[in-house]
Amino acid sequence: MTTSSQTTTSQSPSLGRRRLGVPALVFMIIAASAPLTVVAGGVTSNYAVTGVLGIPLSFVVLGVVLLIFAVGYTAMSQHVQNAGAFYAYVSRGLGKPAGIGGAWVALISYNAMQIGIYGLFGFALGDFLGLTFGLSVPWWVCALAGWAVVGLLGVNKVDFSAKVLGIIVAAEFLVVIIYDVLSLKIAPEGITTESLQPASLFTAGVGAALAFSIAAFMGFESGAIYGEEVKNPKTTPRRATLIAVAIIGVFYAFSAWAMAVGEGHSAVIDNSRELGPGLIFEFLAGYTPGWFVTLGNLLFITSLLAALIAFHNVVARYLFSLGREGVLPTALGTTSSRTHAPVAGSLTQSVLALILLVVFAFAGAGGDELFPVLTLFTWLTNTGAFGLVLLMALTSFAVIGYFRREDHGLSQWTTMIAPLVSGIALVVLFGAIVVNFDVLIGLEEASILSWLLPAIVVVPGVLALLWAFRLRSVYPAIYAGVGRGGDLDEIELEHGESGKHSAH
């Protein structure tokens, strides 16, 4: 963690402005959660691993918690527009050292989520090519094809990515809706609400069930990251985030319930264990034309591609934000003069992804064909979810800290009660993830991975927090700008006030 200059530059680079409206941003947020991937892969895995019938209710509970979280989070987004959202919010609410530590947790967590998805994408595309065209293509070749597409879109205009994601997400919703309708029509045991009853969720496996389900929401918080690129930074991120969380929560809860109804409440857990992500496609094969099943499988792949693009954009903007403020090398804080995309951040993320893809390709050579799913995907995405839940909990308390100093005339519900409730709930959820982490990464018994993967997220954050104190003494001008997004007037005001205090 080195800086390339000691002073804040007079020219603060910025991302392309006024490109994204509410609908485009909603699609980008939902794309990160990959609806078809969640329903086909996440929901079935949750049923199979936890043995809990109340998975639909888990989405309702988490949806409420995240809507409460979004109250304070989006209120702060109206006053703090920064491409490194969690980083900036924690800096402004809990102090600059905590913000820099949080920035590294965010970078590692988002990179883990993004790179981990390549494992499932490569496997799914290779499997599709084999079944449909009889081609035998290694998973890592397929992953590299996706990597090239993601890298190309990452250096292009953000509204172009939004259009691509919009088409993919709309098609995903259509496939899942058709599956849901057919499930309710078939209903071998009748239409019941057994999976929505509290007793079906709040059992011995509730912690693991909630830990699995929260991963389905990851990416919902990314709306604030585009605060510098939306048409109206005061309202667009807030509206888009609230709309996206509501849609995601309701849609996943309904689809998980429809799956339980379509398979039968007594059979859905066993069927999920037997068929895994193939469950919904096996179901569709019995009641829809073959071309529709093929289309559904193809959209499952594009769903993963959409998530890869969305998380890539998030990482690129975090790197841009930290580079612009000098916390990371300032070369990262540059944008394309043509597309206004954070090119250096985008290329850096692509390089990191390429390195890990090569490592896992060699590690899995000649092994189980499910290797990329059981390792790269499972290990990294759950590690990413671990870090992001920790960040959301910190951000809840940061919202309270920020509005205690700058209330902006908002209500106690927005500035204190909602952030406190969500903060406590997220701390409890984080504890559930820690306790069940070995289950989440598919281990039958505790191993070194149970603590090594979480440590990869937490330890750099602690080291970055310590680095912040050195930054304060060695590079005071850079330290003054932490979390300010290159707002020179604000930086100079704060730096000047600090100087006055130190003179006294």
Secondary structure, DSSP 8 states (H G I E B T S, - for coil): ---S-SS--SS------S-B-HHHHHHHHHHHH-HHHIIIIIIHHHHHHH--S-HHHHHHHHHHHHHHHHHHHHHHHTT---SSHHHHHHHHHH-HHHHHHHHHHHHHHHHHHHHHHHHHHHHHHHHHHHHHH-----HHHHHHHHHHHHHHHHTS-HHHHHHHHHHHHHHHHHHHHHHHHHHHHH-TT-S--GGGSHHHHSSTTHHHHHHHHHHHHTTGGGGGGGTTTBS-TTTHHHHHHHHHHHHHHHHHHHHHHHHHHHH-TTTHHHHHHHHGGGHHHHHHHHHS-HHHHHHHHHHHHHHHHHHHHHHHHHHHHHHHHHHHTTSS-GGGG---TTT---HHHHHHHHHHHHHHHHHHHHHTTTS-TTHIIIIIIHHHHHHHHHHHHHHHHHHHHHHHHHHHH--TT--HIIIIIHHHHHHHHHHHHHHHHHHTHHHHTT-SS--THHHHHHHHHHHHHHHHHHHHHHHHHH-HHHHHTTTSTT-HHHHHHHHHHHHHHHH-
